Amino acid sequence: MVQTCQKTTYEEHQDRLDRIEAEPLSECRSPEPEGRELQELCRSYAEEVVNVGWPLMEQGRTPGLERSQETSRAWVLIDDIRATLQGYEPRSAAGEQLYAEGLDQVQRLADARRTRLVQAEEGLPTVLWVVLIAAGMLVVGFAYFFGMENTGAHALMVVSLAGVIALVLFTIGAMEHPFSGGARIGTGAFELVLNRFETSKLSDL
């Protein structure tokens, strides 16, 4: 059964996007006969995200939130994981608790996927870019008209200020879409999950 995983503290909010979604998959077990099927579904979902979903996002082709031809299999796998859990009949109080916890983890998985797709699709509004660029030009303009006796020092100050503002705008643009570009988030968390399925003694695969 999908079980609660140890929570990890991350330095950057965007670095949590892939890890939060991978958490419910990291310990995917339940008693037989559902256990092996559930593990296979969890592994298939992680492989689908790594091999299909992430390359699409890296190309800037953000998968839609709704089921589509390119993303239907991932949503179907989540539905299959939920259906497999719902088919399990707990026979003890501990089993009932794990059953409820497993269903909660599946819901967290679906919510985390939606959050990731929204984050991949959204960017800074155009009006905000206009404000940032206009403000930068205004600041550089004021610096240009701020006279100094030393012309060389004045030119250096204006060029340096313009360079700093340009670097800030470039950084904002590079980090605007967390799954594409130079500062993109990788698939490390899902690859760790897949590696766990291969190496863990608790895995039946």
Backbone torsions as a table, in degrees:
resi	resn	phi	psi	omega
1	MET	NA	146.6	176.8
2	VAL	-63.3	120.7	-173.1
3	GLN	-117.8	165.5	179.8
4	THR	-69.0	132.9	-179.6
5	CYS	-102.8	161.1	176.2
6	GLN	-66.8	134.7	-178.9
7	LYS	-80.9	140.5	-179.0
8	THR	-117.1	139.3	177.3
9	THR	-90.8	131.1	-177.9
10	TYR	-117.4	146.1	-177.4
11	GLU	-73.3	-35.8	-176.3
12	GLU	-115.1	137.4	-179.6
13	HIS	-61.3	-42.4	-177.3
14	GLN	-67.2	-27.2	177.5
15	ASP	-66.6	-13.9	-179.8
16	ARG	-81.4	-17.9	-170.7
17	LEU	-58.5	-49.0	-178.4
18	ASP	-75.2	-34.3	-176.4
19	ARG	-70.7	-39.6	179.2
20	ILE	-61.9	-39.6	179.9
21	GLU	-72.0	-32.0	-177.6
22	ALA	-79.7	-21.9	-176.8
23	GLU	-52.5	-50.8	-177.8
24	PRO	-63.2	-17.2	-179.0
25	LEU	-89.6	-15.1	-169.4
26	SER	-68.0	-28.9	174.1
27	GLU	-132.5	91.6	-171.6
28	CYS	-113.0	89.3	-176.1
29	ARG	-140.9	153.7	170.6
30	SER	-158.4	163.2	179.3
31	PRO	-60.7	156.3	175.1
32	GLU	-65.1	153.4	2.8
33	PRO	-87.8	-0.8	-175.8
34	GLU	-75.1	-23.0	-171.2
35	GLY	-59.1	-51.1	-177.6
36	ARG	-64.7	-41.4	179.3
37	GLU	-63.2	-41.0	-179.4
38	LEU	-65.8	-41.6	178.0
39	GLN	-63.1	-39.9	179.1
40	GLU	-64.0	-41.3	178.8
41	LEU	-64.6	-42.9	179.9
42	CYS	-63.5	-42.6	178.8
43	ARG	-66.2	-40.1	179.1
44	SER	-62.8	-37.8	178.4
45	TYR	-65.4	-44.9	179.4
46	ALA	-61.5	-40.6	178.2
47	GLU	-65.7	-38.6	178.7
48	GLU	-62.9	-41.9	179.5
49	VAL	-65.5	-44.6	-177.0
50	VAL	-69.5	-42.9	-171.5
51	ASN	-90.4	-22.0	-176.0
52	VAL	-120.1	-56.8	-174.2
53	GLY	-64.0	-47.3	-176.1
54	TRP	-66.7	-44.7	176.7
55	PRO	-57.9	-36.3	177.2
56	LEU	-62.1	-44.8	-179.0
57	MET	-67.5	-35.8	178.3
58	GLU	-65.2	-28.0	177.2
59	GLN	-85.6	1.2	-178.1
60	GLY	80.5	7.3	178.4
61	ARG	-96.0	82.2	-174.2
62	THR	-68.6	122.9	175.2
63	PRO	-62.1	142.5	179.8
64	GLY	-73.6	161.1	178.3
65	LEU	-69.8	-31.3	-179.0
66	GLU	-85.9	163.0	178.7
67	ARG	-66.1	128.6	178.3
68	SER	-138.9	176.9	-177.5
69	GLN	-61.3	-35.1	-176.5
70	GLU	-82.3	-20.5	-174.8
71	THR	-122.6	2.7	-173.3
72	SER	-64.0	-36.7	-175.5
73	ARG	-64.6	-38.5	178.9
74	ALA	-63.3	-43.8	178.6
75	TRP	-67.2	-38.3	178.3
76	VAL	-62.8	-39.9	178.8
77	LEU	-63.2	-39.9	176.8
78	ILE	-63.2	-42.6	177.9
79	ASP	-62.9	-38.9	179.7
80	ASP	-67.5	-38.5	176.7
81	ILE	-61.5	-44.4	179.0
82	ARG	-63.3	-43.5	-179.0
83	ALA	-65.1	-38.0	178.4
84	THR	-64.0	-42.6	177.7
85	LEU	-64.7	-41.3	-179.4
86	GLN	-66.4	-23.3	177.3
87	GLY	-79.3	-9.7	178.6
88	TYR	-81.1	133.4	-180.0
89	GLU	-109.4	104.8	180.0
90	PRO	-65.3	142.7	-177.7
91	ARG	-117.3	10.8	178.9
92	SER	-153.7	168.6	178.8
93	ALA	-63.4	-39.5	178.9
94	ALA	-65.6	-38.3	178.0
95	GLY	-65.1	-37.6	177.7
96	GLU	-64.7	-39.0	179.0
97	GLN	-65.8	-43.7	178.4
98	LEU	-65.5	-35.8	179.1
99	TYR	-62.7	-49.0	179.4
100	ALA	-64.0	-39.3	179.9
101	GLU	-66.7	-37.2	178.4
102	GLY	-64.0	-43.7	177.7
103	LEU	-62.7	-37.8	177.9
104	ASP	-64.4	-39.1	179.3
105	GLN	-66.1	-37.6	177.9
106	VAL	-64.2	-39.6	177.4
107	GLN	-64.7	-39.2	176.7
108	ARG	-63.2	-37.6	177.9
109	LEU	-62.3	-46.6	179.7
110	ALA	-64.5	-41.6	179.1
111	ASP	-64.5	-40.5	180.0
112	ALA	-65.8	-36.3	177.3
113	ARG	-64.1	-44.6	178.6
114	ARG	-61.0	-42.9	179.4
115	THR	-61.0	-43.2	179.6
116	ARG	-62.5	-43.3	-179.2
117	LEU	-66.3	-37.3	177.6
118	VAL	-65.7	-45.0	-179.8
119	GLN	-62.7	-36.2	-179.6
120	ALA	-71.1	-28.7	-175.3
121	GLU	-87.6	-33.1	-174.8
122	GLU	-80.6	151.9	174.5
123	GLY	-144.3	-176.8	177.7
124	LEU	-67.9	137.0	177.2
125	PRO	-61.3	148.8	-179.5
126	THR	-57.4	-38.9	-178.4
127	VAL	-63.1	-33.1	178.7
128	LEU	-70.0	-39.2	175.7
129	TRP	-61.9	-41.0	178.2
130	VAL	-60.4	-44.5	-179.9
131	VAL	-63.8	-44.2	-178.8
132	LEU	-63.0	-46.4	-178.5
133	ILE	-67.7	-42.0	179.1
134	ALA	-63.9	-41.5	179.1
135	ALA	-63.8	-40.6	178.8
136	GLY	-63.0	-44.7	178.7
137	MET	-63.9	-37.5	179.9
138	LEU	-65.3	-42.2	180.0
139	VAL	-64.8	-44.5	179.2
140	VAL	-64.7	-37.8	178.6
141	GLY	-63.0	-42.8	177.8
142	PHE	-62.6	-41.0	179.8
143	ALA	-64.2	-35.2	-179.4
144	TYR	-66.4	-39.8	-178.0
145	PHE	-84.8	-3.4	177.1
146	PHE	-83.2	98.7	-171.2
147	GLY	-69.1	148.0	174.5
148	MET	-137.0	150.5	179.7
149	GLU	-66.0	-38.7	179.9
150	ASN	-86.6	106.9	-177.0
151	THR	-64.0	-38.9	-179.4
152	GLY	-63.4	-43.9	179.4
153	ALA	-65.4	-37.7	178.7
154	HIS	-63.3	-45.5	179.8
155	ALA	-63.8	-40.9	178.7
156	LEU	-62.7	-40.9	179.8
157	MET	-63.2	-45.1	-178.5
158	VAL	-65.7	-44.9	-179.4
159	VAL	-64.0	-41.9	-180.0
160	SER	-64.0	-44.0	179.2
161	LEU	-63.3	-43.3	178.2
162	ALA	-63.5	-38.8	178.5
163	GLY	-64.6	-43.0	179.3
164	VAL	-62.9	-44.8	179.8
165	ILE	-63.7	-40.5	178.5
166	ALA	-63.3	-40.3	178.2
167	LEU	-65.1	-39.7	178.2
168	VAL	-62.8	-45.6	179.0
169	LEU	-64.3	-38.8	178.2
170	PHE	-63.8	-41.4	179.2
171	THR	-64.2	-42.5	177.9
172	ILE	-60.7	-42.9	179.5
173	GLY	-65.6	-39.2	-178.8
174	ALA	-67.8	-31.1	-177.2
175	MET	-98.3	2.8	-177.5
176	GLU	-63.7	-40.8	178.7
177	HIS	-112.6	106.7	-170.1
178	PRO	-70.9	-12.2	-176.2
179	PHE	-110.4	6.6	176.1
180	SER	-141.7	159.8	-179.1
181	GLY	91.6	-176.5	-175.8
182	GLY	-69.5	-25.3	-177.4
183	ALA	-104.1	29.5	-173.7
184	ARG	-73.5	154.6	176.2
185	ILE	-82.7	136.6	-179.1
186	GLY	-93.0	-175.4	-176.9
187	THR	-99.2	22.4	-174.3
188	GLY	-55.0	-42.0	-177.1
189	ALA	-64.4	-41.7	179.7
190	PHE	-70.8	-34.3	177.2
191	GLU	-66.9	-34.3	174.8
192	LEU	-64.6	-39.3	177.0
193	VAL	-62.2	-45.8	179.5
194	LEU	-63.1	-39.8	177.7
195	ASN	-65.0	-34.7	178.7
196	ARG	-64.7	-39.8	178.1
197	PHE	-62.4	-31.3	-178.3
198	GLU	-80.6	-30.5	-170.4
199	THR	-110.8	-21.2	-174.3
200	SER	-71.0	138.2	176.4
201	LYS	-70.7	-17.2	-179.6
202	LEU	-83.8	-9.9	-178.3
203	SER	-82.9	142.0	177.3
204	ASP	-98.9	4.0	-175.9
205	LEU	-90.5	NA	NA
